[in-house]
Amino acid sequence: MANPANSTKSIDQREYEVVCRLLRALRTRAKLSQKELGERLNRPQTYVSDVELAGRRLDALQLRAFAQACGSSFTEFARRLDEALEVMPPPLAKKVAKKVAKKAPKKTPPRGE
């Protein structure tokens, strides 16, 4: 079983920033203010703001409601999210590790053995 102290919540991951940007884009494409979207969701404007600023994590049903309130669908949102994550560059740590590995001298076996 994974140690909870070592796990990272999705809201703290870089990928969740993509979720928030897509949700904001969904709202702005629908030409809705945060207040208007909040009214459609029966929530205050601050709820929408918190969601868009990654201060509030949404479950799948809430994501579906958000998309539908913007005149879209959960399926369409999920497709756009998947496309955005596919082209997302790897985390900086992976890039650094690859560069270090490329610069490390290659080990050669001793001659004559």
C-alpha positions in Angstrom: 0.0 0.0 0.0 1.3 3.4 -0.9 2.4 5.8 1.8 0.0 8.7 1.8 2.8 11.1 2.9 4.7 10.3 -0.3 1.7 10.6 -2.6 0.8 13.8 -4.4 -2.8 14.9 -4.7 -3.9 15.5 -8.3 -4.7 19.1 -7.4 -1.0 19.6 -6.6 0.2 18.1 -9.9 1.1 20.1 -13.0 -1.5 18.2 -15.0 -4.3 19.7 -12.8 -3.3 23.2 -14.0 -4.3 22.0 -17.5 -7.7 21.0 -16.1 -8.2 24.4 -14.7 -7.0 26.2 -17.8 -9.4 24.1 -19.9 -12.3 24.8 -17.5 -11.6 28.6 -17.8 -11.4 28.3 -21.6 -14.7 26.4 -21.6 -16.4 29.2 -19.6 -14.9 32.1 -21.7 -15.8 30.4 -25.0 -19.4 30.2 -23.7 -19.1 33.9 -23.0 -20.0 33.4 -19.3 -18.7 35.4 -16.4 -17.8 33.5 -13.3 -20.9 34.9 -11.6 -23.1 33.7 -14.5 -21.6 30.3 -14.4 -21.9 30.1 -10.7 -25.6 30.9 -11.0 -26.1 28.1 -13.5 -24.3 25.8 -11.1 -26.3 27.1 -8.0 -22.9 28.1 -6.6 -21.3 31.5 -5.7 -18.9 33.2 -8.0 -16.1 32.3 -5.6 -16.7 28.6 -6.3 -16.0 29.1 -10.0 -12.9 31.3 -9.2 -11.6 28.6 -6.8 -12.0 25.9 -9.4 -10.2 27.9 -12.1 -7.4 28.8 -9.7 -6.9 25.2 -8.6 -8.1 26.0 -5.1 -10.9 23.5 -5.3 -10.7 20.0 -6.7 -13.6 18.7 -8.7 -14.8 15.1 -9.1 -16.1 13.7 -12.3 -19.7 14.6 -11.7 -18.8 18.2 -10.9 -16.7 18.4 -14.0 -19.7 17.1 -16.0 -21.9 19.8 -14.5 -19.4 22.5 -15.2 -19.1 21.4 -18.8 -22.8 21.2 -19.3 -23.4 24.6 -17.7 -21.0 26.0 -20.3 -23.0 24.3 -23.1 -20.5 21.5 -23.7 -20.3 17.9 -22.6 -18.1 15.9 -20.2 -17.0 13.8 -23.2 -15.9 16.8 -25.1 -14.1 18.2 -22.1 -12.4 14.8 -21.5 -11.3 14.6 -25.1 -9.7 18.1 -25.0 -8.0 17.3 -21.7 -6.6 14.1 -23.1 -5.3 15.9 -26.1 -3.7 18.6 -24.0 -2.0 16.1 -21.7 -0.7 14.1 -24.6 1.3 17.1 -25.9 2.4 18.3 -22.4 6.2 18.2 -22.0 7.6 15.8 -19.4 8.3 17.3 -15.9 11.5 19.2 -15.5 13.0 16.5 -13.3 12.8 13.9 -16.1 14.4 16.4 -18.5 17.3 17.0 -16.1 17.7 13.3 -15.5 17.9 12.6 -19.3 20.5 15.4 -19.7 22.6 14.1 -16.9 22.4 10.6 -18.3 23.6 11.8 -21.7 26.6 13.6 -20.2 27.7 10.8 -18.0 30.8 8.9 -19.2 30.0 5.5 -20.7 31.5 2.6 -18.9 33.7 0.4 -21.1 34.7 -3.1 -20.1 38.4 -3.6 -19.2 40.5 -4.8 -22.2 41.8 -8.2 -22.4 39.5 -9.8 -19.9 
